[in-house]
Amino acid sequence: MTLERWSQINPYLSRIARYSHSPLNTVWGIYTILRLPETVRYQPELVKIEITTRCNLACRFCGHTWGVAWAKGLADLPAGSEEERKFLKACHRSGRDMSLETFQHILSQFPYMSRLDVQGLGEPLINPAFLSMLELSAQQKAKVQFYTNGTLMSPEISRKLVDFQVAEISISLDGASPSVYEFIRRGARFDRVVANVQALVDAKRRAGSERPYVRLTMVATSHNTAEMPDLIALGHRLGVDEVVTTYFKDIAPALSSWICDTEEMAEAIAGSNRKAAELGVRFVVEFTPPDSPNSENGGTSSRRCLWPWLSVNVTIDGFLTPCSYVPCHDGWDLGNLLETPFLELWNAPAYRVLRRRLRSGLVEGLVCQSCRDQV
């Protein structure tokens, strides 16, 4: 086995060995990683479930916002405060929530699940059954993680998150000042989100708990990259566990101006690294631009995608998609968990064909072709 191949599979081997509930399933997982068979006996331990497609914000660069705009025949976000309020209400009404019964039915099909992401196109806390879903997940001994915009959090919710021992919470904070953050995250208030983060960290401390692992996440754009070092300082003041920055990739021609200049990005990352070292804050950079000096292999990844062998993504309607980067099931025909038991879908022809193509590198015509984890 080459050193490169080992570096590709070692993180997955470590995850399976660490979180597995079943020694036999662990053995099948290791075999699956090494052999990449078309028919898989391993049952996924990492499951992602979309529990809502609603959101309470209309962030300027978000696919959810643009999806609503496209569905309403709008070419761009409306201008003017009154129009913005109307558009925000449209976002509130769009989409729907997964019921607790549906969520429970999906969970029951993954007896070896050890990691659960309750995530998707929407804001998870907006689902009225969210805390009950966390309680069910805790009963199944799954380590839960999710992303949130932080606006709907409260001291009471923070206590529940600690009580349920949620593993990780990533809070989107795309700026270190009210003006920048509120420009990007339309409908949110900077001071309120910061207070909510502080309440969560305080709840952890009072309980003497290491969970949840709290991180601040910034999508770096031309509007906020300069504030990256200041976000490190804010994270230090709040006492979070980690600060993460992700490079923005435009989803619409009108957003091309949001792409950060490569040199500015490199300068901001260098400044953030210095600030993180000074303050003792863990700082992580994800998805750097293709020609960035901070990116590996010129911005492309040689890692092999293992999603269709090891993990499952479930949409709000119960459909399976190849991975969490593919939010819609259209064109994939991987099946629906509300109609067919998972074990009948996991090795059905559609999954076997997908695995065969990924293993052979035949990704032309698939969304996988542009993925950073392509074969």
Sequence and secondary structure as in RCSB ss.txt:
>XXXX:A:sequence
MTLERWSQINPYLSRIARYSHSPLNTVWGIYTILRLPETVRYQPELVKIEITTRCNLACRFCGHTWGVAWAKGLA
DLPAGSEEERKFLKACHRSGRDMSLETFQHILSQFPYMSRLDVQGLGEPLINPAFLSMLELSAQQKAKVQFYTNG
TLMSPEISRKLVDFQVAEISISLDGASPSVYEFIRRGARFDRVVANVQALVDAKRRAGSERPYVRLTMVATSHNT
AEMPDLIALGHRLGVDEVVTTYFKDIAPALSSWICDTEEMAEAIAGSNRKAAELGVRFVVEFTPPDSPNSENGGT
SSRRCLWPWLSVNVTIDGFLTPCSYVPCHDGWDLGNLLETPFLELWNAPAYRVLRRRLRSGLVEGLVCQSCRDQV
>XXXX:A:secstr
  HHHHHHHHHHHHHHHHH S HHHHHHHHHHHHH  SS     SEEEE  B   S   TT HHHHHHHHHTT S
S   SHHHHHHHHHHHHHSS B  HHHHHHHHTT TT  EEEE SSS GGGSTTHHHHHHHHHHTT EEEEEE S
TT  HHHHHHHHHTT  EEEEE   SSHHHHHHHSTT  HHHHHHHHHHHHHHHHHHT   SEEEEEEEE TTTG
GGHHHHHHHHHHHT SEEEEEE   SSGGGGGGS  HHHHHHHHHHHHHHHHHHT  EEEES  TT TTSGGGG 
      HHHHEEEE TTSBEESSTT    TTT   BTTTS HHHHHTSHHHHHHHHHHHHT  TTSGGGG TT  
